[in-house]
């Protein structure tokens, strides 16, 4: 671990991953260290740890993700094509 915190833009490719900022999304490496985000000043979520008090935008993002996954899982029922022209030709032959 580094002794003094320095702003680094390696996105945890050169140094070990510490976490990421919940406000701006910046990836925090070991050189920047544990503490507030050096880019925007907000709290940093440590790797694998989600804080108890989620920001409202994060809660909304999780709800949106769940909605999109549900939407994707029932895509076949929504994409059924009803072709009125084909239906008319089948009825007229009878």
GUMIDO-28343 format. One line per field, with one value per atom (N, C-alpha, C, O): x, y, z; residue in three letters; atom name; residue number from 1. Coordinates in pm, 1 decimal. Last residue first. Example, Ala and Ser with C-alpha at 12.3 -4.5 7.8 and 13.67 -1.06 7.14 Angstrom:
BEGIN
px: 1285.0 / 1367.0 / 1290.0 / 1340.9 / 1319.0 / 1230.0 / 1320.0 / 1423.6;
py: -225.0 / -106.0 / 3.0 / 113.8 / -569.0 / -450.0 / -330.0 / -331.9;
pz: 708.0 / 714.0 / 787.0 / 803.9 / 780.0 / 780.0 / 780.0 / 846.5;
res: SER / SER / SER / SER / ALA / ALA / ALA / ALA;
atom: N / CA / C / O / N / CA / C / O;
n: 2 / 2 / 2 / 2 / 1 / 1 / 1 / 1;
// end
This chain:
BEGIN
px: -6200.7 / -6301.3 / -6433.8 / -6528.7 / -6051.5 / -6043.0 / -6145.9 / -6175.1 / -6086.8 / -6152.7 / -6148.0 / -6233.3 / -5922.0 / -6068.1 / -6139.0 / -6240.6 / -5665.3 / -5702.7 / -5854.5 / -5910.1 / -5672.3 / -5660.4 / -5697.5 / -5754.7 / -5687.8 / -5797.6 / -5793.9 / -5897.9 / -5437.2 / -5559.2 / -5677.4 / -5759.1 / -5270.2 / -5261.9 / -5388.3 / -5440.0 / -5350.5 / -5361.1 / -5358.7 / -5439.6 / -5286.1 / -5426.4 / -5444.5 / -5544.8 / -5062.6 / -5070.3 / -5214.8 / -5261.0 / -4905.4 / -5040.4 / -5054.1 / -5056.7 / -4630.8 / -4675.8 / -4813.5 / -4834.0 / -4503.7 / -4588.3 / -4646.9 / -4705.9 / -4347.0 / -4309.3 / -4391.0 / -4349.8 / -4422.7 / -4447.2 / -4420.5 / -4467.3 / -4342.0 / -4485.2 / -4518.1 / -4630.1 / -4062.5 / -4136.2 / -4284.9 / -4346.9 / -3972.9 / -3971.4 / -4056.2 / -4115.4 / -3938.2 / -4066.8 / -4080.7 / -4188.9 / -3678.7 / -3714.6 / -3847.2 / -3868.0 / -3669.4 / -3594.1 / -3638.2 / -3635.4 / -3824.5 / -3866.6 / -3798.5 / -3861.4 / -3657.5 / -3791.2 / -3843.7 / -3900.6 / -3441.2 / -3421.0 / -3554.1 / -3562.7 / -3564.8 / -3513.1 / -3488.0 / -3510.7 / -3623.0 / -3730.9 / -3685.4 / -3759.8 / -3367.7 / -3461.0 / -3575.6 / -3619.8 / -3271.4 / -3205.0 / -3298.8 / -3308.8 / -3444.8 / -3445.5 / -3381.5 / -3431.0 / -3364.0 / -3501.7 / -3512.2 / -3580.6 / -3101.3 / -3124.8 / -3265.8 / -3285.7 / -3150.2 / -3077.1 / -3098.8 / -3113.2 / -3274.6 / -3350.4 / -3282.9 / -3350.9 / -3057.6 / -3178.2 / -3262.8 / -3316.3 / -2892.4 / -2849.0 / -2967.5 / -2976.8 / -3038.2 / -3011.6 / -2967.0 / -2999.7 / -3033.4 / -3160.1 / -3137.9 / -3211.7 / -2763.1 / -2818.1 / -2945.2 / -2961.2 / -2808.2 / -2781.9 / -2835.9 / -2944.1 / -2687.2 / -2769.7 / -2730.9 / -2632.5 / -2503.9 / -2642.7 / -2733.9 / -2847.6 / -2282.0 / -2320.9 / -2469.4 / -2550.3 / -2140.4 / -2240.1 / -2287.3 / -2329.0 / -1835.5 / -1914.8 / -2010.2 / -1966.8 / -1655.0 / -1745.1 / -1835.2 / -1904.7 / -1433.8 / -1455.0 / -1543.4 / -1511.4 / -1604.9 / -1491.8 / -1531.2 / -1649.4 / -1714.2 / -1761.7 / -1644.5 / -1590.6 / -1642.7 / -1597.7 / -1654.2 / -1643.0 / -1814.5 / -1773.5 / -1734.7 / -1787.0 / -1683.4 / -1788.1 / -1730.3 / -1612.5 / -1495.8 / -1509.1 / -1616.2 / -1638.1 / -1417.9 / -1539.4 / -1565.2 / -1648.0 / -1148.5 / -1198.6 / -1318.9 / -1324.6 / -1097.0 / -1011.2 / -1058.0 / -1011.1 / -1340.4 / -1295.2 / -1214.0 / -1257.8 / -1225.4 / -1317.9 / -1255.2 / -1132.9 / -1057.7 / -1100.8 / -1201.8 / -1257.3 / -772.3 / -905.0 / -934.8 / -846.7 / -580.2 / -605.1 / -749.5 / -837.1 / -444.7 / -536.1 / -580.3 / -614.4 / -306.2 / -229.2 / -316.8 / -268.8 / -503.5 / -432.1 / -351.8 / -331.3 / -778.3 / -670.3 / -600.0 / -632.2 / -1112.5 / -1008.4 / -904.9 / -938.9 / -1297.3 / -1236.3 / -1116.5 / -1029.8 / -1572.7 / -1428.7 / -1378.9 / -1413.9 / -1838.4 / -1806.2 / -1658.3 / -1621.2 / -1941.1 / -1890.9 / -1851.2 / -1831.9 / -2063.7 / -2117.6 / -2071.7 / -2154.3 / -1929.9 / -2072.2 / -2132.3 / -2240.6 / -1615.3 / -1694.4 / -1840.9 / -1872.6 / -1485.0 / -1519.3 / -1611.4 / -1677.5 / -1182.9 / -1328.0 / -1360.8 / -1278.7 / -920.5 / -972.6 / -1124.9 / -1189.5 / -703.1 / -834.4 / -875.7 / -867.2 / -351.2 / -461.2 / -590.4 / -587.4 / -228.8 / -229.3 / -350.8 / -443.2 / -276.9 / -138.0 / -127.4 / -27.3 / -551.6 / -478.4 / -332.4 / -269.9 / -719.7 / -680.6 / -617.5 / -628.5 / -715.1 / -837.9 / -809.7 / -867.7 / -511.9 / -482.4 / -604.4 / -599.1 / -495.3 / -595.5 / -572.7 / -610.1 / -466.3 / -414.8 / -528.2 / -643.0 / -361.9 / -461.7 / -399.4 / -292.4 / -231.6 / -209.7 / -320.4 / -367.7 / -160.6 / -260.4 / -228.6 / -202.0 / 129.1 / 48.5 / -44.4 / -10.8 / 201.3 / 194.6 / 112.2 / 32.5 / 43.8 / 120.4 / 100.5 / -6.6 / 84.2 / 0.0 / 88.3 / 195.3;
py: -2077.4 / -2168.9 / -2150.2 / -2218.8 / -1874.5 / -2003.8 / -2101.4 / -2200.7 / -1666.4 / -1657.2 / -1789.2 / -1812.3 / -1736.9 / -1738.5 / -1740.0 / -1807.8 / -1699.3 / -1831.2 / -1842.2 / -1948.9 / -1427.6 / -1524.8 / -1665.8 / -1743.0 / -1316.8 / -1295.4 / -1398.1 / -1450.9 / -1387.6 / -1438.7 / -1426.7 / -1518.4 / -1232.1 / -1377.5 / -1440.2 / -1536.7 / -976.1 / -1012.9 / -1163.1 / -1215.9 / -966.3 / -966.7 / -1009.2 / -1072.3 / -1115.3 / -1066.7 / -1078.5 / -1187.9 / -1069.2 / -1099.0 / -1034.3 / -911.7 / -1191.5 / -1112.2 / -1160.2 / -1278.8 / -1159.7 / -1240.7 / -1151.2 / -1047.2 / -1035.5 / -1022.1 / -1110.5 / -1133.3 / -1092.9 / -957.8 / -943.3 / -847.5 / -1351.8 / -1322.4 / -1183.5 / -1159.8 / -1328.7 / -1405.9 / -1371.6 / -1363.4 / -1187.4 / -1121.0 / -1195.9 / -1133.1 / -1221.0 / -1254.8 / -1190.6 / -1144.5 / -1138.5 / -1279.0 / -1317.0 / -1434.6 / -865.5 / -952.9 / -1098.3 / -1173.2 / -773.4 / -744.7 / -838.8 / -886.7 / -848.9 / -908.3 / -891.5 / -984.7 / -681.2 / -825.4 / -899.4 / -1000.7 / -431.3 / -469.6 / -620.1 / -680.3 / -439.2 / -423.0 / -468.5 / -536.6 / -453.5 / -563.8 / -559.4 / -663.1 / -200.9 / -324.1 / -443.5 / -525.2 / -32.6 / -30.6 / -156.9 / -214.2 / -91.6 / -118.2 / -124.2 / -211.1 / 4.7 / -137.5 / -176.9 / -283.9 / 276.4 / 200.5 / 50.6 / -22.7 / 347.7 / 358.0 / 276.7 / 214.9 / 312.1 / 231.6 / 231.6 / 128.0 / 511.8 / 372.9 / 278.9 / 177.1 / 742.4 / 709.5 / 564.8 / 501.0 / 743.8 / 724.3 / 684.9 / 602.4 / 555.6 / 678.3 / 646.9 / 536.4 / 333.7 / 352.2 / 486.4 / 526.9 / 255.7 / 364.8 / 389.3 / 457.5 / 45.7 / 28.6 / 134.8 / 105.1 / -11.8 / 52.6 / 33.7 / 9.1 / -307.2 / -206.3 / -143.1 / -215.0 / -443.4 / -394.2 / -286.0 / -184.6 / -514.2 / -616.0 / -571.5 / -654.3 / -258.6 / -373.6 / -478.4 / -526.3 / 23.1 / -68.6 / -191.8 / -223.4 / 315.3 / 181.3 / 87.2 / 72.2 / 629.0 / 523.6 / 391.9 / 360.5 / 944.6 / 817.4 / 716.3 / 718.3 / 1235.2 / 1151.8 / 1021.3 / 991.4 / 1388.8 / 1407.3 / 1323.5 / 1339.4 / 1371.1 / 1446.5 / 1464.8 / 1547.8 / 1271.9 / 1341.5 / 1428.2 / 1544.4 / 1128.7 / 1245.0 / 1326.1 / 1437.9 / 1006.6 / 1014.8 / 1142.1 / 1250.8 / 934.4 / 995.7 / 1001.8 / 1002.2 / 621.0 / 753.3 / 806.8 / 731.1 / 436.8 / 437.9 / 577.8 / 644.4 / 512.8 / 469.7 / 479.3 / 522.7 / 572.0 / 673.8 / 640.0 / 729.8 / 333.3 / 457.6 / 570.5 / 654.9 / 139.7 / 143.5 / 271.8 / 315.3 / 306.1 / 208.7 / 227.6 / 319.3 / 338.7 / 381.2 / 270.9 / 156.0 / 459.8 / 339.2 / 383.5 / 456.4 / 679.4 / 663.3 / 537.5 / 511.3 / 740.3 / 613.1 / 588.5 / 486.7 / 956.9 / 981.6 / 853.9 / 856.7 / 825.9 / 947.4 / 963.0 / 980.4 / 607.3 / 590.8 / 712.7 / 703.3 / 504.6 / 612.3 / 592.3 / 563.7 / 175.6 / 284.1 / 383.2 / 349.8 / 11.0 / 19.9 / 123.4 / 155.8 / -83.8 / -56.1 / -54.4 / -112.5 / -283.9 / -221.3 / -204.3 / -298.2 / -217.5 / -301.3 / -219.8 / -101.9 / -61.6 / -83.6 / -165.9 / -182.4 / -61.9 / -63.0 / -96.2 / -153.2 / -66.7 / -155.0 / -166.0 / -269.7 / 107.1 / -18.1 / -117.2 / -238.3 / 338.1 / 257.9 / 116.4 / 18.8 / 522.9 / 391.6 / 300.5 / 195.4 / 783.0 / 753.8 / 616.9 / 596.6 / 916.3 / 825.9 / 792.6 / 776.1 / 1125.2 / 1105.5 / 1023.5 / 1057.5 / 975.4 / 1055.9 / 1024.8 / 911.3 / 947.6 / 932.8 / 1027.7 / 1145.9 / 788.0 / 908.1 / 887.0 / 817.0 / 512.0 / 591.2 / 716.9 / 750.0 / 228.2 / 351.3 / 436.0 / 432.1 / -118.6 / 0.0 / 124.4 / 125.2;
pz: -4761.8 / -4703.2 / -4762.6 / -4724.6 / -4862.1 / -4929.4 / -4876.6 / -4943.2 / -4681.8 / -4811.5 / -4889.6 / -4975.3 / -4463.2 / -4445.4 / -4582.1 / -4597.2 / -4569.9 / -4517.3 / -4503.1 / -4529.2 / -4632.3 / -4740.2 / -4694.1 / -4771.0 / -4373.0 / -4467.9 / -4579.6 / -4618.9 / -4267.0 / -4204.3 / -4301.0 / -4309.4 / -4422.3 / -4430.9 / -4374.6 / -4430.7 / -4327.2 / -4467.8 / -4487.5 / -4563.8 / -4055.8 / -4095.8 / -4241.3 / -4274.7 / -3868.0 / -4004.8 / -4052.1 / -4084.6 / -3581.0 / -3628.7 / -3765.1 / -3776.2 / -3417.4 / -3531.6 / -3574.3 / -3600.5 / -3096.7 / -3183.0 / -3292.4 / -3263.0 / -2906.4 / -3047.2 / -3141.4 / -3255.1 / -2648.6 / -2698.7 / -2847.7 / -2909.2 / -2604.7 / -2597.7 / -2652.6 / -2698.0 / -2622.2 / -2722.7 / -2723.0 / -2829.0 / -2397.2 / -2527.6 / -2631.3 / -2719.0 / -2120.8 / -2183.6 / -2321.5 / -2357.9 / -2052.3 / -2031.3 / -2097.0 / -2126.8 / -2097.6 / -2185.8 / -2172.2 / -2269.8 / -1885.0 / -2021.5 / -2119.7 / -2214.1 / -1674.0 / -1685.2 / -1828.0 / -1884.9 / -1727.7 / -1728.5 / -1741.2 / -1810.7 / -1697.2 / -1828.1 / -1837.3 / -1942.2 / -1421.1 / -1519.0 / -1658.2 / -1728.7 / -1310.7 / -1290.0 / -1391.0 / -1440.4 / -1394.5 / -1437.4 / -1424.7 / -1516.2 / -1253.3 / -1399.8 / -1455.5 / -1552.6 / -989.7 / -1032.1 / -1184.4 / -1238.5 / -1003.2 / -976.3 / -1018.0 / -1075.5 / -1046.0 / -1146.9 / -1128.0 / -1225.8 / -808.4 / -933.1 / -1043.4 / -1125.3 / -636.8 / -618.0 / -745.0 / -784.6 / -737.7 / -745.8 / -728.0 / -796.7 / -679.1 / -819.2 / -835.0 / -935.1 / -401.0 / -471.1 / -616.4 / -670.3 / -255.4 / -311.9 / -391.9 / -443.7 / 18.0 / -124.1 / -170.1 / -127.8 / 305.4 / 252.6 / 107.2 / 78.4 / 328.7 / 371.9 / 314.0 / 277.1 / 42.8 / 167.4 / 198.1 / 108.6 / -63.8 / -99.0 / 31.0 / 121.8 / -147.5 / -35.5 / -83.7 / -138.2 / -343.8 / -294.2 / -180.0 / -121.2 / -257.2 / -346.1 / -279.0 / -170.2 / -118.7 / -127.0 / -206.8 / -220.8 / -246.2 / -212.3 / -228.7 / -338.4 / -118.0 / -207.9 / -157.7 / -39.2 / -106.2 / -46.4 / -153.8 / -265.3 / -287.7 / -228.1 / -174.0 / -193.4 / -426.8 / -283.7 / -215.4 / -95.3 / -694.1 / -664.0 / -514.2 / -476.7 / -684.9 / -803.1 / -769.5 / -809.5 / -464.6 / -487.1 / -607.3 / -628.5 / -247.4 / -386.2 / -406.0 / -368.1 / 87.3 / -7.4 / -146.4 / -161.0 / 139.6 / 182.8 / 83.3 / 3.7 / 42.7 / 101.8 / 155.3 / 209.7 / -263.4 / -127.1 / -83.2 / -158.1 / -492.3 / -439.7 / -298.5 / -221.5 / -521.2 / -509.8 / -454.5 / -378.7 / -559.3 / -431.3 / -414.2 / -300.8 / -735.5 / -722.6 / -588.3 / -512.9 / -821.7 / -728.6 / -715.1 / -686.8 / -1086.8 / -1031.0 / -947.7 / -995.9 / -1065.4 / -1085.9 / -1016.7 / -901.6 / -1026.4 / -1089.1 / -1110.9 / -1169.3 / -890.1 / -1025.4 / -1098.6 / -1220.1 / -660.4 / -722.1 / -866.8 / -956.4 / -567.3 / -594.3 / -664.7 / -722.4 / -684.5 / -627.7 / -665.3 / -780.8 / -610.2 / -701.8 / -632.7 / -534.4 / -498.2 / -513.1 / -618.5 / -704.4 / -528.3 / -394.5 / -398.6 / -311.3 / -718.5 / -709.1 / -563.3 / -484.2 / -750.3 / -701.7 / -689.1 / -653.7 / -1055.6 / -911.0 / -872.1 / -951.7 / -1327.9 / -1281.6 / -1133.4 / -1090.0 / -1339.9 / -1430.1 / -1388.2 / -1410.8 / -1204.0 / -1138.7 / -1235.9 / -1216.9 / -1358.6 / -1354.9 / -1302.8 / -1350.5 / -1361.3 / -1419.9 / -1424.8 / -1488.7 / -1267.5 / -1369.7 / -1434.5 / -1550.1 / -940.5 / -1043.0 / -1139.8 / -1098.7 / -685.5 / -789.0 / -901.7 / -952.2 / -391.0 / -511.4 / -609.9 / -617.4 / -48.9 / -154.8 / -268.8 / -246.9 / 82.7 / 61.1 / -56.3 / -151.8 / 86.4 / 209.9 / 193.1 / 280.9 / -67.9 / -77.9 / 47.1 / 107.7 / 0.0 / 0.0 / 0.0 / 61.0;
res: UNK / UNK / UNK / UNK / UNK / UNK / UNK / UNK / UNK / UNK / UNK / UNK / UNK / UNK / UNK / UNK / UNK / UNK / UNK / UNK / UNK / UNK / UNK / UNK / UNK / UNK / UNK / UNK / UNK / UNK / UNK / UNK / UNK / UNK / UNK / UNK / UNK / UNK / UNK / UNK / UNK / UNK / UNK / UNK / UNK / UNK / UNK / UNK / UNK / UNK / UNK / UNK / UNK / UNK / UNK / UNK / UNK / UNK / UNK / UNK / UNK / UNK / UNK / UNK / UNK / UNK / UNK / UNK / UNK / UNK / UNK / UNK / UNK / UNK / UNK / UNK / UNK / UNK / UNK / UNK / UNK / UNK / UNK / UNK / UNK / UNK / UNK / UNK / UNK / UNK / UNK / UNK / UNK / UNK / UNK / UNK / UNK / UNK / UNK / UNK / UNK / UNK / UNK / UNK / UNK / UNK / UNK / UNK / UNK / UNK / UNK / UNK / UNK / UNK / UNK / UNK / UNK / UNK / UNK / UNK / UNK / UNK / UNK / UNK / UNK / UNK / UNK / UNK / UNK / UNK / UNK / UNK / UNK / UNK / UNK / UNK / UNK / UNK / UNK / UNK / UNK / UNK / UNK / UNK / UNK / UNK / UNK / UNK / UNK / UNK / UNK / UNK / UNK / UNK / UNK / UNK / UNK / UNK / UNK / UNK / UNK / UNK / UNK / UNK / UNK / UNK / UNK / UNK / UNK / UNK / UNK / UNK / UNK / UNK / UNK / UNK / UNK / UNK / UNK / UNK / UNK / UNK / UNK / UNK / UNK / UNK / UNK / UNK / UNK / UNK / UNK / UNK / UNK / UNK / UNK / UNK / UNK / UNK / UNK / UNK / UNK / UNK / UNK / UNK / UNK / UNK / UNK / UNK / UNK / UNK / UNK / UNK / UNK / UNK / UNK / UNK / UNK / UNK / UNK / UNK / UNK / UNK / UNK / UNK / UNK / UNK / UNK / UNK / UNK / UNK / UNK / UNK / UNK / UNK / UNK / UNK / UNK / UNK / UNK / UNK / UNK / UNK / UNK / UNK / UNK / UNK / UNK / UNK / UNK / UNK / UNK / UNK / UNK / UNK / UNK / UNK / UNK / UNK / UNK / UNK / UNK / UNK / UNK / UNK / UNK / UNK / UNK / UNK / UNK / UNK / UNK / UNK / UNK / UNK / UNK / UNK / UNK / UNK / UNK / UNK / UNK / UNK / UNK / UNK / UNK / UNK / UNK / UNK / UNK / UNK / UNK / UNK / UNK / UNK / UNK / UNK / UNK / UNK / UNK / UNK / UNK / UNK / UNK / UNK / UNK / UNK / UNK / UNK / UNK / UNK / UNK / UNK / UNK / UNK / UNK / UNK / UNK / UNK / UNK / UNK / UNK / UNK / UNK / UNK / UNK / UNK / UNK / UNK / UNK / UNK / UNK / UNK / UNK / UNK / UNK / UNK / UNK / UNK / UNK / UNK / UNK / UNK / UNK / UNK / UNK / UNK / UNK / UNK / UNK / UNK / UNK / UNK / UNK / UNK / UNK / UNK / UNK / UNK / UNK / UNK / UNK / UNK / UNK / UNK / UNK / UNK / UNK / UNK / UNK / UNK / UNK / UNK / UNK / UNK / UNK / UNK;
atom: N / CA / C / O / N / CA / C / O / N / CA / C / O / N / CA / C / O / N / CA / C / O / N / CA / C / O / N / CA / C / O / N / CA / C / O / N / CA / C / O / N / CA / C / O / N / CA / C / O / N / CA / C / O / N / CA / C / O / N / CA / C / O / N / CA / C / O / N / CA / C / O / N / CA / C / O / N / CA / C / O / N / CA / C / O / N / CA / C / O / N / CA / C / O / N / CA / C / O / N / CA / C / O / N / CA / C / O / N / CA / C / O / N / CA / C / O / N / CA / C / O / N / CA / C / O / N / CA / C / O / N / CA / C / O / N / CA / C / O / N / CA / C / O / N / CA / C / O / N / CA / C / O / N / CA / C / O / N / CA / C / O / N / CA / C / O / N / CA / C / O / N / CA / C / O / N / CA / C / O / N / CA / C / O / N / CA / C / O / N / CA / C / O / N / CA / C / O / N / CA / C / O / N / CA / C / O / N / CA / C / O / N / CA / C / O / N / CA / C / O / N / CA / C / O / N / CA / C / O / N / CA / C / O / N / CA / C / O / N / CA / C / O / N / CA / C / O / N / CA / C / O / N / CA / C / O / N / CA / C / O / N / CA / C / O / N / CA / C / O / N / CA / C / O / N / CA / C / O / N / CA / C / O / N / CA / C / O / N / CA / C / O / N / CA / C / O / N / CA / C / O / N / CA / C / O / N / CA / C / O / N / CA / C / O / N / CA / C / O / N / CA / C / O / N / CA / C / O / N / CA / C / O / N / CA / C / O / N / CA / C / O / N / CA / C / O / N / CA / C / O / N / CA / C / O / N / CA / C / O / N / CA / C / O / N / CA / C / O / N / CA / C / O / N / CA / C / O / N / CA / C / O / N / CA / C / O / N / CA / C / O / N / CA / C / O / N / CA / C / O / N / CA / C / O / N / CA / C / O / N / CA / C / O / N / CA / C / O / N / CA / C / O;
n: 94 / 94 / 94 / 94 / 93 / 93 / 93 / 93 / 92 / 92 / 92 / 92 / 91 / 91 / 91 / 91 / 90 / 90 / 90 / 90 / 89 / 89 / 89 / 89 / 88 / 88 / 88 / 88 / 87 / 87 / 87 / 87 / 86 / 86 / 86 / 86 / 85 / 85 / 85 / 85 / 84 / 84 / 84 / 84 / 83 / 83 / 83 / 83 / 82 / 82 / 82 / 82 / 81 / 81 / 81 / 81 / 80 / 80 / 80 / 80 / 79 / 79 / 79 / 79 / 78 / 78 / 78 / 78 / 77 / 77 / 77 / 77 / 76 / 76 / 76 / 76 / 75 / 75 / 75 / 75 / 74 / 74 / 74 / 74 / 73 / 73 / 73 / 73 / 72 / 72 / 72 / 72 / 71 / 71 / 71 / 71 / 70 / 70 / 70 / 70 / 69 / 69 / 69 / 69 / 68 / 68 / 68 / 68 / 67 / 67 / 67 / 67 / 66 / 66 / 66 / 66 / 65 / 65 / 65 / 65 / 64 / 64 / 64 / 64 / 63 / 63 / 63 / 63 / 62 / 62 / 62 / 62 / 61 / 61 / 61 / 61 / 60 / 60 / 60 / 60 / 59 / 59 / 59 / 59 / 58 / 58 / 58 / 58 / 57 / 57 / 57 / 57 / 56 / 56 / 56 / 56 / 55 / 55 / 55 / 55 / 54 / 54 / 54 / 54 / 53 / 53 / 53 / 53 / 52 / 52 / 52 / 52 / 51 / 51 / 51 / 51 / 50 / 50 / 50 / 50 / 49 / 49 / 49 / 49 / 48 / 48 / 48 / 48 / 47 / 47 / 47 / 47 / 46 / 46 / 46 / 46 / 45 / 45 / 45 / 45 / 44 / 44 / 44 / 44 / 43 / 43 / 43 / 43 / 42 / 42 / 42 / 42 / 41 / 41 / 41 / 41 / 40 / 40 / 40 / 40 / 39 / 39 / 39 / 39 / 38 / 38 / 38 / 38 / 37 / 37 / 37 / 37 / 36 / 36 / 36 / 36 / 35 / 35 / 35 / 35 / 34 / 34 / 34 / 34 / 33 / 33 / 33 / 33 / 32 / 32 / 32 / 32 / 31 / 31 / 31 / 31 / 30 / 30 / 30 / 30 / 29 / 29 / 29 / 29 / 28 / 28 / 28 / 28 / 27 / 27 / 27 / 27 / 26 / 26 / 26 / 26 / 25 / 25 / 25 / 25 / 24 / 24 / 24 / 24 / 23 / 23 / 23 / 23 / 22 / 22 / 22 / 22 / 21 / 21 / 21 / 21 / 20 / 20 / 20 / 20 / 19 / 19 / 19 / 19 / 18 / 18 / 18 / 18 / 17 / 17 / 17 / 17 / 16 / 16 / 16 / 16 / 15 / 15 / 15 / 15 / 14 / 14 / 14 / 14 / 13 / 13 / 13 / 13 / 12 / 12 / 12 / 12 / 11 / 11 / 11 / 11 / 10 / 10 / 10 / 10 / 9 / 9 / 9 / 9 / 8 / 8 / 8 / 8 / 7 / 7 / 7 / 7 / 6 / 6 / 6 / 6 / 5 / 5 / 5 / 5 / 4 / 4 / 4 / 4 / 3 / 3 / 3 / 3 / 2 / 2 / 2 / 2 / 1 / 1 / 1 / 1;
// end
